[in-house]
Amino acid sequence: MSPEYAMHGHFSVKSDVYSFGVLVLEIISGKRNTHFFESGYTDLLCYAWSKLKSGEILEILDSSMVDIHSEIEVLRCISIALLCVQEDAELRPSMASVVPMLNSSLIALPVPQKPPFVSGKRVGSTTSSELPESDVWPTDASLITDVHPR
């Protein structure tokens, strides 16, 4: 689900582009974004972005796919997927431009911007003193909601 839809209820063709990017990353990694638990990262997008930034992007590749695909093709697919999941919907390519990107290695790819909600690792894997003040959960009891069934 695209962040603009999840946060504000705005749906557009760029929401579909976002979903396509997530799907490509799920296929390449062999892992589902909704059930992703890898090295303490919050989700597949954070993991892929972190590996891209550290120069270890091929580490997300599913082990069953390592020997059967060209490294250049895999890198290109990952780059296109990361373009599709950029936080700013206006920066995401249209599906009409994604298809030629996938079909031709001659088309230069822009550098992807960070996906939404990229904060690194799970809160449980760091101490609160390591988190920026804005990432620490509020401790005011009036802000905590207890849900009780009927």
N, C-alpha and C positions, 0 to 999 in steps of 0.2 A: 504494500500500500504506500503510495507516494506521501511524502511528508506534508505537502500542501493540502492533501485530502485528509490525512489523519489529524492535522492540527487545526485546519480552518474550514474543512468541508469543500474546498475548491477542487474540482475535477476538470481535467483538460486532456488533450491528446498527449501532452508531456507526462501525464500520469501513467499512461500506457508505456511510454518510453522508459520510465523509471522501472516499471514492473518487468519489462523486457531485460533491462540491465541486471536486475536481481536474478532473473531466471538464468541468464547466461553464466553469472558467477556461480549459481547453484550447480549447473551442469558441469562446469569446469572443475569445481572443487569436490563435487560429489557429496556436498553437505547442504542441508536446508537452512535458509536464513532464520527461520522461525525456531529452529531447534539447534542453534549453533553454540557449541561449547568447546572452544579451542584456546588453550593457553590463556584463559581468563579474559578474552576479548568479548565485548558485549554482543556483537553480531558479525555476520560474514562480511558486511561492507567495511566495518572498522578493521577487521583482520586483513582484508585485501588491500585497503588503503595503507595500513601500517607496513605491510610487506612491500608494496610499491615504493613507499618512501625510504625503506631500508635497503632497497635493491634486491630483495629476496622474493619477488613476486611469483616466481615459479614454484615456490613452496606451497601455494594454495592449490596446485594441480593435483587432482585425484590420482592416487598411486596406480590405479588401473589404466590410466591414460598416458603415463609417462613415456612409454616406448612407442606409442602408435601415432603420435602427432608431432608435427614440426614445431620446434620451440618458437620460431618467428610467428607462425600462425596463432599459437596459443597466446603469446604476448599481445598480439594484435587484438584478439578476441577479448582478452582481459581489459585492455585499454579502452576498447569500444564500450564494454560493459560499464567501466568506471565513468566514461563520458555520459552514459545514460542515467546514472544514479547521482549526478551532481546535485548539490543542495538547491541551487538556483535553477528553477525549471526553465528559465529563459536560456540558460547555457546548455541545456540538454539538446542533442541533435534531434531532428525529426526522424521518424522511421523511414521516410523517403531518402534521407541522407545516410542512415545507418546501413541500408541494404548495399549501396555502392561501396561503403567502407569495408563491409564484410567480403564483398566480391573482388575487390581490387587492392592489391598491396601498393599500388602507385598513388593512392589518395593519402595525402599527409593527414595525420591525426593531430588535433589540438591537444594540449596538455590538460588532463582532467583536473577539475577543482575538487575539493574534498566533498565526500558524501555527507548527508545530514547526520546529525547526532554523533559525529566522530569525536569521542572524548578519550579514546584509548582503551584502557582496561576496565573490567568490572569494578564497581565500588568495593566489592568484597575482597578484591585482590590487592587493594592498597589501603593504607591507613588514612584516617581523615586528615592527619597532619600533612600528608603528601598531596592532597587535593587542593585546588584553588578554592578560596572561600565560597565562590559561587556554586561549586559542585557539592558542598557539604549539605546534607539534609537538615532542614529546620528542626530545632529542638523544642520550639514553642508548642506546648501540649494543645493549645487551641487550634493549631493548624493540622492536627492529626485527626483523621476521620475513622471512627470505628463503625464497621458495618455489621448490623445484627439482623439475622433473618426474622421473618414474622413469626 
